[in-house]
Amino acid sequence: MEQVGLKTTRVKSLTGEQLVFSNADLLGSRIQNFQRRNERRFAFTLGVTYDTSPDQLERIPNLIQEIIESREHTAFDRCFFMSFGDSALNIETVYHINVPDFATYGATHHTINIEIFRRFAQEGIEFAYPTQTIHVEGVAR
């Protein structure tokens, strides 16, 4: 907050420019102060191929939970096989990072992603990407 006047309030944005709001607009708005949060929540979905075995699919949530819980400042929430997608079996994961700053958030998620990638390779679990199979019927000549 830079200045509160009778009719307007001036705020400095994250990128440095000054924003001017009418006080009437501010009173009718919801303001979210990200600097005051205690933690950050992260939710992501991974798609694995339809060639993934049922045993592998069953192990994935525990594998991801182990990876997340092995990191400092993290709190695992949930991981489930949630849906049969067009090109993938979709696994949804949610966890929290108990530090509010973005640098820790980004670095922690980076190391979690790298470890998931590494462990999936070790387990022979393949990530899915959009594919289509075309079946052609007819008489061969």
The first five atom37 places (N, CA, C, CB, O) and aatype in JSON, in Angstrom:
{
  "aatype": [12, 6, 5, 19, 7, 10, 11, 16, 16, 1, 19, 11, 15, 10, 16, 7, 6, 5, 10, 19, 13, 15, 2, 0, 3, 10, 10, 7, 15, 1, 9, 5, 2, 13, 5, 1, 1, 2, 6, 1, 1, 13, 0, 13, 16, 10, 7, 19, 16, 18, 3, 16, 15, 14, 3, 5, 10, 6, 1, 9, 14, 2, 10, 9, 5, 6, 9, 9, 6, 15, 1, 6, 8, 16, 0, 13, 3, 1, 4, 13, 13, 12, 15, 13, 7, 3, 15, 0, 10, 2, 9, 6, 16, 19, 18, 8, 9, 2, 19, 14, 3, 13, 0, 16, 18, 7, 0, 16, 8, 8, 16, 9, 2, 9, 6, 9, 13, 1, 1, 13, 0, 5, 6, 7, 9, 6, 13, 0, 18, 14, 16, 5, 16, 9, 8, 19, 6, 7, 19, 0, 1],
  "atom_mask": [
    [1, 1, 1, 1, 1],
    [1, 1, 1, 1, 1],
    [1, 1, 1, 1, 1],
    [1, 1, 1, 1, 1],
    [1, 1, 1, 0, 1],
    [1, 1, 1, 1, 1],
    [1, 1, 1, 1, 1],
    [1, 1, 1, 1, 1],
    [1, 1, 1, 1, 1],
    [1, 1, 1, 1, 1],
    [1, 1, 1, 1, 1],
    [1, 1, 1, 1, 1],
    [1, 1, 1, 1, 1],
    [1, 1, 1, 1, 1],
    [1, 1, 1, 1, 1],
    [1, 1, 1, 0, 1],
    [1, 1, 1, 1, 1],
    [1, 1, 1, 1, 1],
    [1, 1, 1, 1, 1],
    [1, 1, 1, 1, 1],
    [1, 1, 1, 1, 1],
    [1, 1, 1, 1, 1],
    [1, 1, 1, 1, 1],
    [1, 1, 1, 1, 1],
    [1, 1, 1, 1, 1],
    [1, 1, 1, 1, 1],
    [1, 1, 1, 1, 1],
    [1, 1, 1, 0, 1],
    [1, 1, 1, 1, 1],
    [1, 1, 1, 1, 1],
    [1, 1, 1, 1, 1],
    [1, 1, 1, 1, 1],
    [1, 1, 1, 1, 1],
    [1, 1, 1, 1, 1],
    [1, 1, 1, 1, 1],
    [1, 1, 1, 1, 1],
    [1, 1, 1, 1, 1],
    [1, 1, 1, 1, 1],
    [1, 1, 1, 1, 1],
    [1, 1, 1, 1, 1],
    [1, 1, 1, 1, 1],
    [1, 1, 1, 1, 1],
    [1, 1, 1, 1, 1],
    [1, 1, 1, 1, 1],
    [1, 1, 1, 1, 1],
    [1, 1, 1, 1, 1],
    [1, 1, 1, 0, 1],
    [1, 1, 1, 1, 1],
    [1, 1, 1, 1, 1],
    [1, 1, 1, 1, 1],
    [1, 1, 1, 1, 1],
    [1, 1, 1, 1, 1],
    [1, 1, 1, 1, 1],
    [1, 1, 1, 1, 1],
    [1, 1, 1, 1, 1],
    [1, 1, 1, 1, 1],
    [1, 1, 1, 1, 1],
    [1, 1, 1, 1, 1],
    [1, 1, 1, 1, 1],
    [1, 1, 1, 1, 1],
    [1, 1, 1, 1, 1],
    [1, 1, 1, 1, 1],
    [1, 1, 1, 1, 1],
    [1, 1, 1, 1, 1],
    [1, 1, 1, 1, 1],
    [1, 1, 1, 1, 1],
    [1, 1, 1, 1, 1],
    [1, 1, 1, 1, 1],
    [1, 1, 1, 1, 1],
    [1, 1, 1, 1, 1],
    [1, 1, 1, 1, 1],
    [1, 1, 1, 1, 1],
    [1, 1, 1, 1, 1],
    [1, 1, 1, 1, 1],
    [1, 1, 1, 1, 1],
    [1, 1, 1, 1, 1],
    [1, 1, 1, 1, 1],
    [1, 1, 1, 1, 1],
    [1, 1, 1, 1, 1],
    [1, 1, 1, 1, 1],
    [1, 1, 1, 1, 1],
    [1, 1, 1, 1, 1],
    [1, 1, 1, 1, 1],
    [1, 1, 1, 1, 1],
    [1, 1, 1, 0, 1],
    [1, 1, 1, 1, 1],
    [1, 1, 1, 1, 1],
    [1, 1, 1, 1, 1],
    [1, 1, 1, 1, 1],
    [1, 1, 1, 1, 1],
    [1, 1, 1, 1, 1],
    [1, 1, 1, 1, 1],
    [1, 1, 1, 1, 1],
    [1, 1, 1, 1, 1],
    [1, 1, 1, 1, 1],
    [1, 1, 1, 1, 1],
    [1, 1, 1, 1, 1],
    [1, 1, 1, 1, 1],
    [1, 1, 1, 1, 1],
    [1, 1, 1, 1, 1],
    [1, 1, 1, 1, 1],
    [1, 1, 1, 1, 1],
    [1, 1, 1, 1, 1],
    [1, 1, 1, 1, 1],
    [1, 1, 1, 1, 1],
    [1, 1, 1, 0, 1],
    [1, 1, 1, 1, 1],
    [1, 1, 1, 1, 1],
    [1, 1, 1, 1, 1],
    [1, 1, 1, 1, 1],
    [1, 1, 1, 1, 1],
    [1, 1, 1, 1, 1],
    [1, 1, 1, 1, 1],
    [1, 1, 1, 1, 1],
    [1, 1, 1, 1, 1],
    [1, 1, 1, 1, 1],
    [1, 1, 1, 1, 1],
    [1, 1, 1, 1, 1],
    [1, 1, 1, 1, 1],
    [1, 1, 1, 1, 1],
    [1, 1, 1, 1, 1],
    [1, 1, 1, 1, 1],
    [1, 1, 1, 1, 1],
    [1, 1, 1, 0, 1],
    [1, 1, 1, 1, 1],
    [1, 1, 1, 1, 1],
    [1, 1, 1, 1, 1],
    [1, 1, 1, 1, 1],
    [1, 1, 1, 1, 1],
    [1, 1, 1, 1, 1],
    [1, 1, 1, 1, 1],
    [1, 1, 1, 1, 1],
    [1, 1, 1, 1, 1],
    [1, 1, 1, 1, 1],
    [1, 1, 1, 1, 1],
    [1, 1, 1, 1, 1],
    [1, 1, 1, 1, 1],
    [1, 1, 1, 0, 1],
    [1, 1, 1, 1, 1],
    [1, 1, 1, 1, 1],
    [1, 1, 1, 1, 1]
  ],
  "atom_positions": [
    [[0.85, -1.16, 0.0], [0.0, 0.0, 0.0], [0.9, 1.23, 0.0], [-0.97, 0.0, 1.22], [1.8, 1.36, 0.84]],
    [[0.66, 2.1, -0.92], [1.46, 3.32, -1.0], [0.76, 4.51, -0.37], [1.79, 3.62, -2.44], [1.36, 5.25, 0.41]],
    [[-0.52, 4.7, -0.71], [-1.23, 5.87, -0.18], [-2.73, 5.61, -0.22], [-0.87, 7.14, -0.98], [-3.25, 5.11, -1.21]],
    [[-3.42, 5.98, 0.88], [-4.88, 5.92, 0.93], [-5.37, 7.35, 1.02], [-5.38, 5.07, 2.15], [-5.05, 8.08, 1.96]],
    [[-6.16, 7.75, 0.03], [-6.72, 9.11, 0.0], [-8.23, 9.08, 0.24], [0.0, 0.0, 0.0], [-8.79, 8.02, 0.54]],
    [[-8.87, 10.22, 0.11], [-10.31, 10.31, 0.31], [-11.08, 9.57, -0.78], [-10.75, 11.76, 0.36], [-12.09, 8.93, -0.49]],
    [[-10.62, 9.64, -2.02], [-11.34, 9.04, -3.14], [-10.62, 7.84, -3.76], [-11.58, 10.07, -4.19], [-11.26, 6.97, -4.35]],
    [[-9.29, 7.78, -3.62], [-8.53, 6.7, -4.26], [-7.5, 6.11, -3.31], [-7.86, 7.21, -5.52], [-7.09, 6.73, -2.32]],
    [[-7.09, 4.9, -3.65], [-6.0, 4.22, -2.95], [-4.96, 3.83, -3.99], [-6.52, 2.96, -2.15], [-5.3, 3.31, -5.06]],
    [[-3.7, 4.07, -3.68], [-2.59, 3.75, -4.59], [-1.82, 2.56, -4.03], [-1.64, 4.99, -4.79], [-1.45, 2.53, -2.85]],
    [[-1.6, 1.58, -4.91], [-0.93, 0.34, -4.52], [0.19, 0.09, -5.52], [-1.93, -0.87, -4.47], [0.04, 0.34, -6.71]],
    [[1.31, -0.41, -5.03], [2.42, -0.78, -5.9], [2.26, -2.25, -6.28], [3.8, -0.53, -5.21], [2.13, -3.11, -5.41]],
    [[2.26, -2.54, -7.58], [2.08, -3.92, -8.05], [3.38, -4.7, -7.87], [1.64, -3.95, -9.53], [4.42, -4.13, -7.57]],
    [[3.3, -6.01, -8.07], [4.49, -6.86, -7.96], [5.55, -6.49, -8.99], [4.1, -8.32, -8.13], [6.75, -6.68, -8.74]],
    [[5.12, -5.98, -10.12], [6.08, -5.62, -11.17], [6.55, -4.18, -11.06], [5.46, -5.85, -12.53], [7.33, -3.72, -11.9]],
    [[6.09, -3.45, -10.04], [6.63, -2.13, -9.75], [5.78, -0.95, -10.13], [0.0, 0.0, 0.0], [6.02, 0.16, -9.64]],
    [[4.77, -1.13, -11.01], [3.97, 0.03, -11.36], [2.95, 0.37, -10.28], [3.26, -0.22, -12.68], [2.59, -0.47, -9.46]],
    [[2.52, 1.6, -10.3], [1.54, 2.06, -9.32], [0.14, 1.86, -9.89], [1.78, 3.56, -8.94], [-0.15, 2.27, -11.01]],
    [[-0.72, 1.23, -9.11], [-2.12, 1.04, -9.48], [-2.98, 1.97, -8.65], [-2.56, -0.45, -9.3], [-2.76, 2.1, -7.44]],
    [[-3.96, 2.61, -9.27], [-4.85, 3.52, -8.57], [-6.26, 2.95, -8.64], [-4.78, 4.97, -9.18], [-6.79, 2.71, -9.73]],
    [[-6.86, 2.75, -7.47], [-8.21, 2.23, -7.36], [-9.1, 3.26, -6.7], [-8.24, 0.9, -6.56], [-8.66, 3.97, -5.79]],
    [[-10.35, 3.36, -7.16], [-11.28, 4.2, -6.41], [-11.63, 3.45, -5.14], [-12.58, 4.55, -7.26], [-11.73, 2.22, -5.15]],
    [[-11.82, 4.16, -4.06], [-12.16, 3.52, -2.8], [-13.5, 2.79, -2.89], [-12.19, 4.55, -1.67], [-13.7, 1.79, -2.2]],
    [[-14.4, 3.28, -3.71], [-15.7, 2.61, -3.9], [-15.48, 1.22, -4.51], [-16.64, 3.45, -4.82], [-16.12, 0.25, -4.12]],
    [[-14.56, 1.14, -5.48], [-14.25, -0.16, -6.08], [-13.63, -1.1, -5.06], [-13.3, 0.02, -7.28], [-13.96, -2.28, -5.02]],
    [[-12.73, -0.59, -4.24], [-12.08, -1.42, -3.22], [-13.08, -1.92, -2.19], [-10.97, -0.64, -2.53], [-13.0, -3.07, -1.76]],
    [[-14.02, -1.07, -1.79], [-15.01, -1.49, -0.79], [-15.91, -2.59, -1.33], [-15.86, -0.3, -0.34], [-16.42, -3.41, -0.57]],
    [[-16.12, -2.61, -2.63], [-16.98, -3.63, -3.23], [-16.22, -4.84, -3.72], [0.0, 0.0, 0.0], [-16.81, -5.72, -4.36]],
    [[-14.94, -4.91, -3.43], [-14.1, -6.0, -3.93], [-13.56, -6.86, -2.79], [-12.94, -5.44, -4.75], [-13.53, -6.45, -1.63]],
    [[-13.14, -8.04, -3.17], [-12.43, -8.92, -2.25], [-10.95, -8.76, -2.53], [-12.89, -10.42, -2.4], [-10.52, -8.87, -3.68]],
    [[-10.17, -8.51, -1.51], [-8.74, -8.32, -1.68], [-8.01, -9.52, -1.08], [-8.27, -7.0, -1.01], [-8.29, -9.94, 0.05]],
    [[-7.09, -10.05, -1.85], [-6.34, -11.22, -1.4], [-4.88, -10.84, -1.25], [-6.5, -12.41, -2.4], [-4.24, -10.44, -2.22]],
    [[-4.36, -10.95, -0.04], [-2.97, -10.6, 0.24], [-2.15, -11.88, 0.33], [-2.86, -9.77, 1.55], [-2.17, -12.57, 1.35]],
    [[-1.43, -12.2, -0.74], [-0.65, -13.43, -0.79], [0.55, -13.41, 0.15], [-0.19, -13.68, -2.2], [1.08, -14.47, 0.49]],
    [[0.99, -12.26, 0.56], [2.12, -12.16, 1.47], [1.79, -12.69, 2.86], [2.58, -10.71, 1.56], [2.7, -13.03, 3.62]],
    [[0.53, -12.76, 3.2], [0.14, -13.16, 4.55], [-0.18, -14.65, 4.68], [-1.05, -12.37, 4.99], [-0.56, -15.1, 5.76]],
    [[-0.03, -15.4, 3.63], [-0.35, -16.83, 3.72], [0.74, -17.59, 4.47], [-0.55, -17.42, 2.32], [1.9, -17.17, 4.5]],
    [[0.34, -18.7, 5.07], [1.28, -19.53, 5.82], [1.84, -20.69, 4.99], [0.6, -20.08, 7.05], [2.89, -21.24, 5.3]],
    [[1.11, -21.04, 3.94], [1.52, -22.18, 3.13], [1.03, -22.01, 1.7], [0.97, -23.49, 3.72], [0.26, -21.1, 1.4]],
    [[1.49, -22.88, 0.84], [1.04, -22.91, -0.55], [0.53, -24.31, -0.85], [2.19, -22.5, -1.54], [1.12, -25.3, -0.42]],
    [[-0.57, -24.38, -1.58], [-1.18, -25.65, -1.98], [-0.81, -25.92, -3.43], [-2.73, -25.63, -1.78], [-0.81, -25.01, -4.26]],
    [[-0.5, -27.17, -3.72], [-0.22, -27.55, -5.1], [-1.03, -28.77, -5.46], [1.29, -27.81, -5.31], [-1.02, -29.77, -4.74]],
    [[-1.74, -28.7, -6.58], [-2.5, -29.83, -7.1], [-2.04, -30.08, -8.53], [-4.05, -29.55, -7.05], [-1.87, -29.15, -9.31]],
    [[-1.83, -31.34, -8.87], [-1.42, -31.67, -10.23], [-1.98, -33.02, -10.64], [0.11, -31.66, -10.37], [-2.28, -33.87, -9.8]],
    [[-2.1, -33.2, -11.94], [-2.57, -34.45, -12.51], [-1.5, -35.0, -13.44], [-3.93, -34.26, -13.26], [-0.96, -34.28, -14.29]],
    [[-1.2, -36.27, -13.26], [-0.26, -36.98, -14.14], [-1.05, -38.01, -14.92], [0.9, -37.66, -13.32], [-1.94, -38.67, -14.39]],
    [[-0.71, -38.15, -16.18], [-1.32, -39.2, -16.99], [-0.32, -40.29, -17.28], [0.0, 0.0, 0.0], [0.79, -40.02, -17.72]],
    [[-0.73, -41.54, -17.04], [0.12, -42.69, -17.39], [-0.58, -43.46, -18.5], [0.39, -43.6, -16.13], [-1.79, -43.35, -18.68]],
    [[0.19, -44.25, -19.22], [-0.36, -44.95, -20.38], [-1.32, -46.05, -19.97], [0.77, -45.54, -21.23], [-1.3, -46.55, -18.84]],
    [[-2.18, -46.42, -20.91], [-3.11, -47.51, -20.68], [-2.4, -48.86, -20.6], [-4.17, -47.54, -21.78], [-3.02, -49.85, -20.22]],
    [[-1.12, -48.92, -20.95], [-0.32, -50.14, -20.81], [0.14, -50.36, -19.37], [0.89, -50.09, -21.73], [0.72, -51.4, -19.06]],
    [[-0.1, -49.39, -18.49], [0.28, -49.51, -17.08], [-0.48, -50.67, -16.46], [0.0, -48.18, -16.31], [-1.69, -50.78, -16.62]],
    [[0.24, -51.54, -15.76], [-0.42, -52.71, -15.15], [-1.23, -52.28, -13.92], [0.64, -53.78, -14.75], [-0.95, -51.24, -13.32]],
    [[-2.23, -53.07, -13.55], [-2.99, -52.75, -12.33], [-2.1, -52.66, -11.09], [-4.08, -53.79, -12.11], [-2.34, -51.82, -10.22]],
    [[-1.08, -53.51, -11.0], [-0.16, -53.46, -9.85], [0.62, -52.14, -9.83], [0.81, -54.65, -9.89], [0.77, -51.52, -8.77]],
    [[1.1, -51.74, -10.99], [1.81, -50.46, -11.06], [0.87, -49.3, -10.69], [2.4, -50.24, -12.48], [1.24, -48.4, -9.95]],
    [[-0.33, -49.35, -11.22], [-1.32, -48.3, -10.96], [-1.64, -48.21, -9.48], [-2.6, -48.55, -11.77], [-1.86, -47.12, -8.94]],
    [[-1.67, -49.35, -8.83], [-1.93, -49.37, -7.38], [-0.76, -48.8, -6.58], [-2.21, -50.79, -6.93], [-0.98, -48.2, -5.52]],
    [[0.47, -48.97, -7.07], [1.65, -48.48, -6.36], [1.88, -46.98, -6.51], [2.87, -49.21, -6.84], [2.52, -46.36, -5.66]],
    [[1.37, -46.39, -7.58], [1.66, -44.98, -7.87], [1.31, -44.04, -6.73], [0.91, -44.56, -9.11], [2.15, -43.22, -6.37]],
    [[0.11, -44.1, -6.12], [-0.18, -43.15, -5.03], [0.81, -43.26, -3.86], [-1.59, -43.39, -4.51], [1.22, -42.23, -3.31]],
    [[1.19, -44.47, -3.48], [2.17, -44.63, -2.38], [3.54, -44.1, -2.78], [2.27, -46.1, -1.97], [4.23, -43.49, -1.97]],
    [[3.93, -44.34, -4.02], [5.21, -43.87, -4.52], [5.26, -42.34, -4.47], [5.46, -44.38, -5.96], [6.23, -41.76, -3.99]],
    [[4.21, -41.69, -4.96], [4.17, -40.22, -4.96], [4.12, -39.7, -3.53], [2.94, -39.71, -5.76], [4.77, -38.7, -3.21]],
    [[3.36, -40.36, -2.66], [3.3, -39.94, -1.25], [4.68, -40.0, -0.6], [2.31, -40.81, -0.46], [5.08, -39.08, 0.1]],
    [[5.41, -41.09, -0.84], [6.78, -41.22, -0.29], [7.68, -40.09, -0.76], [7.39, -42.57, -0.7], [8.43, -39.52, 0.02]],
    [[7.59, -39.76, -2.04], [8.42, -38.7, -2.61], [8.1, -37.37, -1.96], [8.23, -38.61, -4.13], [9.01, -36.64, -1.56]],
    [[6.82, -37.05, -1.85], [6.42, -35.76, -1.27], [6.8, -35.68, 0.21], [4.9, -35.54, -1.43], [7.35, -34.67, 0.66]],
    [[6.53, -36.74, 0.95], [6.81, -36.72, 2.39], [8.31, -36.71, 2.7], [6.17, -37.93, 3.06], [8.71, -36.37, 3.81]],
    [[9.14, -37.09, 1.72], [10.59, -37.08, 1.96], [11.19, -35.68, 1.83], [11.28, -38.03, 0.98], [12.37, -35.48, 2.12]],
    [[10.4, -34.73, 1.39], [10.88, -33.36, 1.21], [10.55, -32.51, 2.42], [10.27, -32.74, -0.05], [9.5, -32.66, 3.05]],
    [[11.48, -31.61, 2.74], [11.29, -30.67, 3.84], [10.16, -29.7, 3.49], [12.61, -29.9, 4.14], [9.98, -29.33, 2.33]],
    [[9.41, -29.29, 4.49], [8.34, -28.29, 4.37], [7.1, -28.78, 3.63], [8.86, -27.07, 3.68], [6.27, -27.95, 3.24]],
    [[6.93, -30.08, 3.41], [5.77, -30.55, 2.67], [4.8, -31.31, 3.57], [6.21, -31.45, 1.52], [5.19, -31.91, 4.57]],
    [[3.53, -31.25, 3.2], [2.48, -32.02, 3.87], [1.64, -32.67, 2.77], [1.6, -31.11, 4.82], [0.93, -31.99, 2.04]],
    [[1.73, -33.98, 2.67], [0.96, -34.73, 1.68], [-0.52, -34.66, 2.03], [1.44, -36.21, 1.61], [-0.88, -34.81, 3.2]],
    [[-1.36, -34.45, 1.04], [-2.81, -34.42, 1.25], [-3.46, -35.68, 0.67], [-3.43, -33.17, 0.6], [-4.06, -36.46, 1.4]],
    [[-3.33, -35.87, -0.67], [-3.97, -37.04, -1.27], [-3.39, -37.32, -2.65], [-5.49, -36.84, -1.37], [-2.81, -36.45, -3.3]],
    [[-3.57, -38.58, -3.07], [-3.18, -39.01, -4.41], [-4.07, -40.18, -4.78], [-1.64, -39.4, -4.48], [-4.1, -41.19, -4.07]],
    [[-4.81, -40.05, -5.89], [-5.74, -41.1, -6.32], [-5.72, -41.26, -7.83], [-7.17, -40.77, -5.84], [-5.44, -40.31, -8.57]],
    [[-6.01, -42.47, -8.28], [-6.29, -42.73, -9.68], [-7.71, -42.22, -9.89], [-6.14, -44.29, -10.08], [-8.66, -42.83, -9.41]],
    [[-7.85, -41.09, -10.59], [-9.13, -40.39, -10.64], [-9.97, -40.64, -11.88], [-8.89, -38.95, -10.52], [-11.2, -40.61, -11.8]],
    [[-9.34, -40.87, -13.04], [-10.18, -40.98, -14.23], [-9.48, -41.71, -15.37], [-10.62, -39.6, -14.69], [-8.25, -41.81, -15.44]],
    [[-10.33, -42.2, -16.26], [-9.89, -42.78, -17.51], [-9.99, -41.68, -18.56], [-10.74, -44.06, -17.91], [-11.09, -41.35, -19.01]],
    [[-8.86, -41.12, -18.96], [-8.86, -40.04, -19.94], [-8.83, -40.57, -21.36], [0.0, 0.0, 0.0], [-8.73, -41.78, -21.57]],
    [[-8.91, -39.66, -22.33], [-8.85, -40.05, -23.74], [-7.55, -40.76, -24.08], [-9.02, -38.82, -24.62], [-7.54, -41.71, -24.86]],
    [[-6.44, -40.28, -23.49], [-5.13, -40.84, -23.83], [-4.35, -41.3, -22.61], [-4.32, -39.82, -24.58], [-3.2, -41.71, -22.73]],
    [[-4.97, -41.24, -21.42], [-4.2, -41.53, -20.21], [-5.08, -41.98, -19.06], [-3.4, -40.31, -19.79], [-6.28, -41.69, -19.02]],
    [[-4.46, -42.7, -18.15], [-5.06, -42.98, -16.84], [-4.58, -41.84, -15.95], [-4.64, -44.43, -16.28], [-3.38, -41.68, -15.75]],
    [[-5.49, -41.06, -15.41], [-5.15, -39.82, -14.72], [-5.04, -39.99, -13.22], [-6.17, -38.76, -15.04], [-5.96, -40.49, -12.56]],
    [[-3.9, -39.57, -12.68], [-3.59, -39.63, -11.26], [-3.58, -38.2, -10.74], [-2.21, -40.36, -10.99], [-2.82, -37.37, -11.23]],
    [[-4.42, -37.92, -9.74], [-4.49, -36.56, -9.17], [-3.82, -36.54, -7.81], [-5.96, -36.08, -9.06], [-4.04, -37.42, -6.98]],
    [[-2.99, -35.53, -7.58], [-2.23, -35.4, -6.34], [-2.38, -33.99, -5.79], [-0.74, -35.74, -6.56], [-2.41, -33.02, -6.55]],
    [[-2.48, -33.87, -4.46], [-2.53, -32.58, -3.79], [-1.58, -32.63, -2.6], [-3.99, -32.22, -3.33], [-1.58, -33.6, -1.84]],
    [[-0.78, -31.58, -2.45], [0.06, -31.45, -1.26], [0.24, -29.98, -0.93], [1.42, -32.14, -1.47], [-0.1, -29.11, -1.73]],
    [[0.79, -29.72, 0.25], [1.0, -28.36, 0.72], [2.48, -28.16, 1.02], [0.13, -28.05, 1.98], [3.17, -29.08, 1.47]],
    [[2.95, -26.95, 0.77], [4.3, -26.55, 1.16], [4.12, -25.55, 2.28], [5.14, -25.95, -0.05], [3.48, -24.52, 2.1]],
    [[4.7, -25.85, 3.44], [4.47, -25.07, 4.66], [5.35, -23.83, 4.79], [4.69, -25.94, 5.85], [5.62, -23.37, 5.89]],
    [[5.78, -23.31, 3.66], [6.58, -22.09, 3.61], [5.92, -21.21, 2.56], [8.11, -22.38, 3.27], [5.63, -21.68, 1.46]],
    [[5.67, -19.94, 2.86], [4.91, -19.12, 1.91], [5.69, -18.6, 0.71], [4.35, -17.97, 2.63], [5.07, -18.22, -0.29]],
    [[7.01, -18.56, 0.76], [7.73, -17.89, -0.33], [7.76, -18.74, -1.59], [9.15, -17.56, 0.1], [7.84, -19.97, -1.54]],
    [[7.7, -18.05, -2.73], [7.61, -18.73, -4.01], [8.89, -19.48, -4.37], [7.29, -17.74, -5.1], [8.82, -20.53, -5.02]],
    [[10.05, -18.98, -3.98], [11.31, -19.64, -4.31], [11.35, -21.06, -3.72], [12.51, -18.81, -3.79], [11.74, -22.01, -4.4]],
    [[10.96, -21.19, -2.46], [10.92, -22.52, -1.82], [9.87, -23.39, -2.49], [10.63, -22.4, -0.31], [10.11, -24.57, -2.74]],
    [[8.72, -22.81, -2.78], [7.63, -23.51, -3.46], [8.11, -24.07, -4.8], [6.42, -22.57, -3.67], [7.92, -25.25, -5.09]],
    [[8.72, -23.22, -5.61], [9.19, -23.65, -6.92], [10.29, -24.7, -6.84], [0.0, 0.0, 0.0], [10.25, -25.69, -7.56]],
    [[11.25, -24.48, -5.96], [12.36, -25.43, -5.82], [11.88, -26.78, -5.3], [13.43, -24.86, -4.88], [12.34, -27.83, -5.75]],
    [[10.95, -26.76, -4.36], [10.42, -28.01, -3.81], [9.64, -28.77, -4.86], [9.51, -27.73, -2.59], [9.82, -29.98, -5.01]],
    [[8.79, -28.08, -5.59], [8.02, -28.77, -6.63], [8.94, -29.29, -7.73], [6.96, -27.84, -7.21], [8.7, -30.36, -8.29]],
    [[9.96, -28.55, -8.05], [10.94, -29.0, -9.05], [11.57, -30.33, -8.63], [12.03, -27.93, -9.24], [11.62, -31.27, -9.42]],
    [[12.05, -30.41, -7.38], [12.71, -31.64, -6.94], [11.71, -32.8, -6.85], [13.38, -31.43, -5.57], [12.07, -33.95, -7.11]],
    [[10.47, -32.5, -6.48], [9.44, -33.55, -6.45], [9.19, -34.07, -7.86], [8.12, -33.02, -5.83], [9.11, -35.28, -8.07]],
    [[9.06, -33.17, -8.84], [8.83, -33.58, -10.22], [9.98, -34.43, -10.76], [8.64, -32.36, -11.12], [9.74, -35.45, -11.41]],
    [[11.21, -34.02, -10.49], [12.37, -34.78, -10.95], [12.36, -36.18, -10.34], [13.68, -34.05, -10.59], [12.63, -37.17, -11.03]],
    [[12.06, -36.26, -9.04], [12.06, -37.57, -8.38], [10.92, -38.45, -8.88], [11.95, -37.39, -6.86], [11.1, -39.65, -9.03]],
    [[9.75, -37.88, -9.15], [8.64, -38.66, -9.74], [9.09, -39.2, -11.1], [7.34, -37.8, -9.89], [8.88, -40.38, -11.4]],
    [[9.69, -38.35, -11.91], [10.18, -38.77, -13.23], [11.17, -39.92, -13.1], [10.83, -37.57, -13.97], [11.09, -40.91, -13.82]],
    [[12.12, -39.78, -12.17], [13.15, -40.8, -11.95], [12.52, -42.12, -11.48], [14.19, -40.31, -10.9], [12.83, -43.18, -12.01]],
    [[11.63, -42.04, -10.48], [11.03, -43.26, -9.92], [10.11, -43.95, -10.91], [10.24, -42.93, -8.64], [10.07, -45.18, -10.96]],
    [[9.37, -43.19, -11.71], [8.52, -43.81, -12.73], [9.39, -44.58, -13.73], [7.67, -42.73, -13.47], [9.03, -45.68, -14.14]],
    [[10.53, -44.0, -14.11], [11.45, -44.7, -15.04], [11.94, -45.99, -14.41], [12.65, -43.79, -15.41], [11.99, -47.02, -15.08]],
    [[12.31, -45.96, -13.13], [12.78, -47.15, -12.43], [11.7, -48.23, -12.35], [13.25, -46.79, -11.03], [12.0, -49.42, -12.44]],
    [[10.45, -47.8, -12.19], [9.33, -48.74, -12.06], [8.77, -49.18, -13.41], [8.22, -48.1, -11.24], [7.89, -50.04, -13.47]],
    [[9.27, -48.59, -14.5], [8.75, -48.92, -15.83], [7.38, -48.33, -16.09], [0.0, 0.0, 0.0], [6.62, -48.86, -16.91]],
    [[7.05, -47.25, -15.42], [5.76, -46.57, -15.61], [5.97, -45.46, -16.62], [5.2, -46.0, -14.25], [6.85, -44.62, -16.46]],
    [[5.15, -45.47, -17.67], [5.31, -44.49, -18.74], [4.28, -43.38, -18.64], [5.22, -45.17, -20.09], [3.1, -43.63, -18.39]],
    [[4.74, -42.15, -18.84], [3.82, -41.02, -18.9], [3.1, -41.06, -20.24], [4.58, -39.67, -18.72], [3.67, -41.43, -21.27]],
    [[1.84, -40.69, -20.22], [1.04, -40.68, -21.43], [1.11, -39.32, -22.11], [-0.42, -41.05, -21.12], [1.37, -38.3, -21.46]],
    [[0.89, -39.32, -23.38], [0.75, -38.09, -24.13], [-0.36, -38.33, -25.14], [2.1, -37.67, -24.83], [-0.67, -39.48, -25.46]],
    [[-0.96, -37.28, -25.65], [-2.11, -37.47, -26.55], [-1.75, -38.33, -27.76], [-2.64, -36.1, -27.02], [-0.84, -38.01, -28.52]],
    [[-2.48, -39.41, -27.91], [-2.29, -40.31, -29.05], [-3.64, -40.77, -29.55], [-1.41, -41.52, -28.67], [-4.64, -40.7, -28.83]],
    [[-3.66, -41.24, -30.78], [-4.86, -41.85, -31.34], [-4.44, -43.1, -32.1], [-5.63, -40.85, -32.26], [-3.39, -43.13, -32.74]],
    [[-5.29, -44.11, -32.03], [-5.08, -45.33, -32.8], [-6.16, -45.39, -33.86], [-5.09, -46.61, -31.88], [-7.34, -45.23, -33.54]],
    [[-5.77, -45.61, -35.1], [-6.73, -45.67, -36.19], [-6.82, -47.12, -36.65], [-6.33, -44.73, -37.37], [-5.81, -47.73, -37.0]],
    [[-8.03, -47.65, -36.66], [-8.28, -49.0, -37.14], [-8.89, -48.9, -38.54], [-9.23, -49.79, -36.17], [-9.93, -48.27, -38.72]],
    [[-8.23, -49.5, -39.52], [-8.69, -49.46, -40.9], [-9.24, -50.83, -41.25], [-7.55, -49.03, -41.88], [-8.54, -51.84, -41.16]],
    [[-10.5, -50.84, -41.66], [-11.12, -52.11, -42.07], [-11.36, -52.08, -43.57], [-12.47, -52.36, -41.3], [-11.6, -51.03, -44.16]],
    [[-11.29, -53.23, -44.14], [-11.55, -53.3, -45.59], [-10.86, -54.52, -46.15], [0.0, 0.0, 0.0], [-10.22, -55.29, -45.44]],
    [[-11.01, -54.67, -47.43], [-10.43, -55.79, -48.12], [-9.03, -55.42, -48.58], [-11.32, -56.22, -49.33], [-8.82, -54.38, -49.21]],
    [[-8.08, -56.26, -48.25], [-6.7, -56.03, -48.67], [-6.56, -56.41, -50.12], [-5.7, -56.83, -47.8], [-7.13, -57.43, -50.54]],
    [[-5.85, -55.66, -50.91], [-5.67, -55.97, -52.35], [-4.27, -56.38, -52.65], [-6.04, -54.78, -53.21], [-3.95, -56.67, -53.8]]
  ]
}
